[in-house]
Amino acid sequence: QVQLVESGGGLVQPGGSLRLSCAASGFTFRDFVMGWYRQAPGKERELVARIGYTTNYGQSVKGRFTISRNNADNTVSLQMDSLKPEDTAVYYCNANIVRWSGILDYWGQGTQVTVSS
């Protein structure tokens, strides 16, 4: 059974930091591109960062957020610094792989991040 369990969300003041973690199980973690997406109220879900052989960031978080993964313990983390109110959203962990048989796409339940004074 595939599971992606996020942790580390919460309330933080503008300029502060948070670290999100995602624990994965039920699939071959090292083969998947792992990512973080977010969705704010009334907005579409958007890419925050993803990591496979390369690393990609959404334009709005470049230079402030850092994604990392540990293939030994099947975790992916997102270090978020210099947080802004517009970073407020539900953050979702994602696992993705493209195979000859199709695309596999797994999602976590999400964790709320609120940036407010």
C-alpha positions in Angstrom: 0.0 0.0 0.0 1.4 3.3 -1.1 1.7 6.0 1.6 3.0 9.5 1.6 2.8 11.1 5.0 3.7 14.8 5.4 4.7 16.5 8.6 6.1 19.8 9.7 3.4 22.3 8.7 2.2 25.0 11.0 1.9 28.7 11.7 5.0 30.9 11.2 5.6 34.6 11.1 6.7 36.3 7.9 10.5 35.9 7.5 10.5 32.7 9.4 11.4 29.1 8.5 9.7 25.8 8.4 10.9 22.3 7.4 8.4 19.9 5.8 9.1 16.2 5.6 7.4 13.4 3.7 7.8 9.7 4.7 7.1 7.3 1.8 6.4 3.6 1.7 4.8 1.0 -0.5 6.9 1.7 -3.7 10.5 1.8 -4.9 11.3 5.3 -3.7 14.6 5.8 -5.5 13.0 5.3 -8.9 10.5 8.1 -8.4 10.7 11.8 -8.9 9.6 13.3 -5.6 8.1 16.7 -5.3 6.2 19.2 -3.3 3.2 21.1 -4.6 0.9 23.6 -2.9 -2.6 24.8 -3.2 -3.9 28.1 -1.8 -7.6 28.8 -1.3 -9.2 29.6 -4.7 -6.1 28.8 -6.6 -4.8 25.9 -8.6 -2.3 23.4 -7.3 1.2 24.5 -8.3 4.7 23.1 -8.3 6.9 24.1 -5.4 9.9 21.9 -6.0 10.8 18.4 -7.3 13.9 16.3 -7.2 15.0 13.3 -9.3 18.2 13.3 -11.2 17.8 17.1 -11.4 16.1 19.6 -9.2 13.4 22.1 -10.2 11.8 25.0 -8.3 8.7 27.1 -8.9 9.7 30.6 -9.8 8.2 32.1 -6.7 10.3 30.0 -4.3 13.7 30.0 -6.0 16.4 31.0 -3.6 14.2 30.6 -0.5 13.2 26.9 -0.5 15.4 23.8 -0.8 14.3 20.3 -1.6 16.3 17.3 -0.6 15.8 13.5 -0.5 17.2 10.6 1.4 16.9 7.3 -0.6 18.2 5.3 2.4 15.2 6.2 4.6 12.6 7.0 1.9 12.1 10.6 2.8 11.9 13.9 1.0 12.1 17.3 2.8 11.5 20.9 2.0 13.4 23.6 3.8 11.4 26.8 3.6 13.2 30.1 4.6 12.2 33.7 4.3 8.6 32.7 4.3 6.0 35.2 3.0 2.2 35.4 3.6 1.7 34.3 -0.1 3.4 31.0 0.8 0.3 30.2 2.8 -1.2 27.0 1.4 -1.7 23.3 1.8 1.5 21.6 0.8 1.4 18.2 -0.8 4.0 15.5 -1.2 4.1 13.9 -4.6 5.7 10.8 -6.1 5.8 10.5 -9.9 7.3 8.1 -12.4 6.8 7.7 -16.2 6.9 4.0 -17.3 6.2 2.4 -20.6 2.9 1.2 -19.2 1.9 4.7 -18.1 2.3 7.4 -15.4 2.2 6.6 -11.7 1.3 9.6 -9.6 0.9 9.4 -5.8 -0.2 12.1 -3.4 -0.1 12.7 0.3 -2.9 14.1 2.3 -1.3 17.5 2.7 -0.1 19.7 5.5 -1.2 23.3 6.2 1.4 26.1 6.2 0.2 29.5 7.4 2.5 32.5 7.2 1.0 35.3 9.3 1.9 37.8 11.9 
